[in-house]
Amino acid sequence: MVKIGRKSLFLIAVLLLYVSAIAGVSAQLFLDQREVVKGRAFKFTIEVKGDISNVSTPDITVPDSVRIIYQSKNQSINIVNWEKSVSHSYIYSAIALKEGDFSIGPVSLKVDGKDVKIKAEDIKVVKTPSGNDIKGGSSNDDRNVLSWIKIDKDRCYVGEQIPVKVIFAYRDTRVRNLGFEPPKDLKDFITYDRDEKQYTAEVKGKRYNILQLTYPLIPLRTGKFVFDDAQITYDVIKTSSNSGPRSMFDDSFFDDFFNPFDVEKRILIPDAATVEVVSVPDAPPDFSGGVGNFVISVKKDNSQKIQGEPFELELVINGVGNIDNISKPIFNISDDYSISFTGEKKDTKIVNGKITGSKKFSYVVIPEESGNIKIDPAKFVYFDPDKDEFITIKSDELNIKVKANKDFVKKQNTLRDFSDVKTDMSEQAVSTGADIEFIFTKKGIFYDGIRKILLYLNAFMILLFIVYFLSQNIISYFKSSHEVRLSKTIKRLEMGFENGSFYKDFSNIYLSYLSDLLNLKENKNIASRIMEELHIRIKDKKLLDELKEFKDKMELKAYSGMAFNAKEEDLKIAVDLLRKISSKVRRSK
């Protein structure tokens, strides 16, 4: 006889209990239909039964072409003959976006800490039963409800507005409680409020009631974009099978009141649309960034001016396009007057799904000669996407009469034109009565006193440069000094992120640091000089293209006129690019 010890008996008992526990649990995946229609909602349920206490949330595998739009959980407890049975049901509503054969599952979950697997179930996704002779495949069986996304052009330019139209059409169907969710992945676009329009139209010989929602978008980068994730929810009112004859009023309201009706909730995925975004052709140096159609006008003032006394000048750009992004028109420099840019104000609205409006630019002009003075036209260059060419427009020429002022003394070192200097680069503007002078503490416009200080600083830097080659300690000092400057620049980016001015401050912070890193004196062409020097120093085209694309994206957001919450991803990219550029430039020295 085989003897079994107590320890062995205990292990056998535990094993039997584990097997019985697993055997007492059932887990299944149920589909409400094996063949589903593309764009129409279907349900599936994961059910776990047994004498159980804890069930984890199921980890279910679904294909990319199936989107889960809703989920819920039910729990019930039954006690029969003193035996408890608990049921956990996880109910999912989903939509199939593509035709074909797919699998729902497999499913993994934990039941009272033990792993349970459920095998996958197959589904077949078919197109709308009535055929596809009408645009808008997501519809009901009679094709009385259609939906699609329409884009007028399949190819457009960065900065060109794209009216993305979500169209919902129905006929011979009672529809209520319409709900719309716009396309979701719009991080590469500037978005505006949607425009709504209702009308009737004939589609393939049948008249439909149509609701059109237009979402004006402005792309920030190149690429191919697919709009396939819009969503429409609605209720279809159906007469109940238990209803009687129509009411004597022969009206849908009274029919609903006197006869019962059924409400069927539906979810629709509009047919997708695709657009390719490309860069504008080689832009001229004075390109304003405007893409669309614009006109320029100047507010005229025929009153007599006094030599040396400033007066205001206003230019207005009107049109259809990315008005938020355009930069100011450029004036020619003249010895007869000095001109400075003082601010801008925009007024945009959505008309028939298009971004229209105006942008007013304000300047201060100081006549420095007396007599008849001619103010040359301001120039504005934009890109016309319909003609595929750059258009140059000019304001009217202004002729002003200036009365001589014997107390006015013309300064030889006066800066003649401030119109090409961004106002956010200046820290302080001081009015001196007969003249206006700008003090730039960071951007390279210095007066005699500051120039003297710079001479001393240059001499001191030459001395440090000599010591640099003679002492390893000085080398270490320079390295640590560079790290301090880099750290301070990153800190400025982080502060801009925290106080909400990240996009506005980005260009100035980058230009200031890179000009210092490359030992370039800052002026109005500093941005192009930096890019030229970087191409010479580091010869990494991929990295420089990434820097240019990211900088353009930040500037579009900064001058879009809309409030953007800074993203941590943008801050991370900015810091990473800064470190890479800094490292490569230092290694090239």
Protein Blocks (a to p, Z undefined) as FASTA:
>chain_A
ZZddfklmmmmmmmmmmmmmmmmpccddddfbfbdcehiacddddddedjdfbdcddddd
ddfkbccfbdcdddddddeehiacdddddddddddfbgcdddeddddddeehiacddddd
dddddddfkbpfbghjbccfkopaccddddfbfbdcehiacddddddddehiacehiacd
ddfblmlbccdddddddddddeehiacdddddddddddfbecddddfkbccddddddddf
kbccddfklpaklmmmmpccdddddddddddddddddddddddfklghiacddddddddd
fbdcdehiacddddddededjfklpccddddddfkbccddfbdcdddddeehiacddddd
ddddddfbecjddddddddddddfklopacddddddddddddddfkbccdfkbcfblklp
cfklpfbdcdehjaccdddfknopacfklmmmmmmmmmmmmmmmmmmmmpmklmmmmmmm
mmmmmmmmmmmmmmmmmnopmmmmmmmmmmmmmmmmnopacdfklmmmmmmmmmmmnopa
klmmmmmmmmmmmmmmmmnopacdddfklmmmmmmmmmmmmmmmmmmZZ
